[in-house]
Amino acid sequence: MSRQKLIYGIDDHPPHREAFFLGFQHYLTMFGSTVAIPLILSEPLGIAGNAEAIGWLIGTMFFVSGITTILQTTWGNRLPLVQGGTFSFLAPAISICGMAALAESGWEVRMQHVQGAVILGSLFEIVLGFSGAVGRLLRFVGPLTIAPTIALIGLSLFKFGAPVAGTHWGVGGLTIALIIVFSQYMRHTHRAFELFPIMMGILIAWGASWILTATGVFEVGHPAHVSTETIRSAPWFRMPLPFQWGMPVFGAAAAVGMLAGYLASIVESVGDYYACARLAGAPVPDSKTINRGIGMEGVGCLVAGIFGTANGTTSYSENIGAIGLTRVGSRRVVQVGAVMMIVLATFGKFGALFTTIPQPIVGGMYCAMFGMIASVGLSNLQFVDLNSARNLFILGFALFMGLSMPEYFAANPVSFAPLWLSDMVNTLGKTGMAVGALVALVLDNTIPGTDQERGLTAWR
């Protein structure tokens, strides 16, 4: 996206009032995924029926997200990237919680083992980033590798779109329609529609659900029912503390298994850097930018391990989609949103308020945003010769395998000795962008082709 088409570029400072609401919009955008991770982990951790513990974990996730976002945007790659929990860490964390040695343990003990694995893995990512190893590998990466990797970030999340929005198409469809109308059809009619299409769409659909719940149309158990039970049970104030669940337990097998999540996260993040830079009007990330970003994500995972989120941190694709829809790529806006995450995470009832957003609304938001990420990835093909049968094969095969292989591994997980290696293979095999990136990287660097044909000449 050219600098001229942006409302605010990466170094611009919007007026304080606009920056506040734009930052709040980023907060809303990442809320669904951030809340989803603790909810998914509640069963393996053993806190499924413990609303208080789940609330503490959600607050800790947001608190850490705010800290790591400020670290990344200030001293890391300095791109307007929101940092938060990653789905790549779910499979290793669930595997650790299911270890036989922890079968009869309390949830705090399981958390301590996951924390230990996250902390050890973070040291690997810190070294990989700040040593420059990731940057040196970039000379093998061109637009034909980046395009399917970024596209698969959006496309591989299809299960969180229509299937979730479709639990009630009235509310989910309303959310989609509002975001499309505000961001595309009405963006030239008023500045509010340019800047806040996502937030306005969510708030209107949420308000409609609340009214229909209050009038008895959406009863308890309805997909779009707005329940206030979590607000009543949430504490007014709670400050997350380091090692709040106890001291981490370090185990080699758990740590090595967690490395699969780190590898998948790194691949996804590199793609996110290119997508974010493109949408925010920043230069194409060079090796130094990539190295600082990955190194700082390792620091972020270390912070997450110390505070105990049962997860790590990575760059959020959802918020990159928000940049594309709003055309606001300001770093300052994301930093304002990060401060909100930190402050609001200490107010339990305020955070609990947003857990009342019905799932069809979250699914509708994803439908509108994840497609933008996929199209940004495909836009990198402008540098490539698309009349080349070589390039078309690599692109098509990488996209297909990135969508197909995760389905295979989900149905047929491998199991062999050593167990940590099979866990790593399963985690990577279930990560579409990792599969697509690996396929495209190998084929693009082994099948004969000129630099101009591969798009490297224009890319560099």
ABEGO torsion letter per residue (X at the ends): XBAAABABBAABBBBAAAAAAAAAAAAAAAAAAAAAAAAAAAAAAGAAABAAAAAAAAAAAAAAAAAAAAAAAAABAGBBBBBBBBAAAAAAAAAAAABAAAAABBAAAAAAAAAAAAAAAAAAAAAAAAAGAAAAAAAABBAAAAAAAAAAAAAAAAAABAAAAAABAAAAAAAAAAAAAAAAAAAAABAAAAAAAAAAAAAAAAAAAAAAAAAGABBBGBAABBBAAAAAABBABBBBBBGAAEBBBBBAAAAAAAAAAAAAAAAAAAAAAAAAAAAAGBBBBBAAAAAAAAAAAAAAAAAAAAAGAGBBBBBBAAAAAAAAAAGBABAAAAAAAAAAAAAAAABAAAAAAAAABBAAAAAAAAAAAAAAAAAAAAAAAAABBAABAAAAAAAAAAAAAAAAAAAAAAABBBBBOBAAAAAAAAAAAABAAAAAAAAAAAAAAABBBBAAAAGAAAAX
